Amino acid sequence: MVQMEEVLGQALPYWDWTEDGQVPQLWEDVRAPIREGHQSLGGQGSQCPPGDVTAVRRAQGIRINVESLQRATRTAFLKTTFEEFSDQISAPHNELHVSVNCDMRDITTAGYDPVFYLHHAYVDRQFAFWQELQRLRGLDSPRLARHSVALRPFDSRLFNDKQKTLENNLGSDTFDYRANYCYEYDDLTFMGMTPEEFLQENQQPSFSVPSQGSFDTTS
């Protein structure tokens, strides 16, 4: 996501699908000629439109179950280890991909639908919300062995000329996104609740933790 923002020169918007079940009508006319020759998923009985595979394909009459996504996200935020949070947040993430269907449902084409970026920008915000919950709980978010593996091809100058992601190409670099990637969210809320209010609502203990220092968020 940071790489895309570097290319665009501006921040990506996010789609909070726990509040809004309507697929955002944004960048609808984007065409992707790189997909020339990709096999269409359309056909008899298919919900996906056949034909010009350079256009975004989505199912007709998409239904987003906001309540289901809210429940699954709330369950993820209640988890107090990274492993549990990561496993649980995958449920609403995957459900959204399946609901939008067609391009978004296929891992080989999901990135061709602009809604992919709105979706994943929100998942990133969910991670930031959970990290703040952990800070308030007084719990660390341990870096696992897999977080120390370089994310290819971002670690190679042959494919990546963006210094920010070239220097911060490990999974562990994403934890301190303010310092490493120079961005932050205007607010962190879930269903109108701040992390503090979420802990109170769900009767989870919070601890007095020294406030974090400010970071340069100039992109």
Buried (B, 14 or more C-beta within 10 A) or exposed (E): BBBEBBEEEEEBEBBBBBBEBEBBEEEEEEEBEEBEEBEBBBEEEBBBBEEEBBBBBBBEEBEBBBEBBBBBBBBBBBBBEBEEBBEBBEBBBEBBBEBBBBBBBBEEBBBBBBBBBBBBBBBBBBBBBBBBBBBBBEBEBEBEEEBEEEBEEBBEEEEBEEEBBBEBBBBBBBBEBBBBBBBEBEEBBBEEBBBEEBBEEEEBEBEEEEEEEEBEEEE
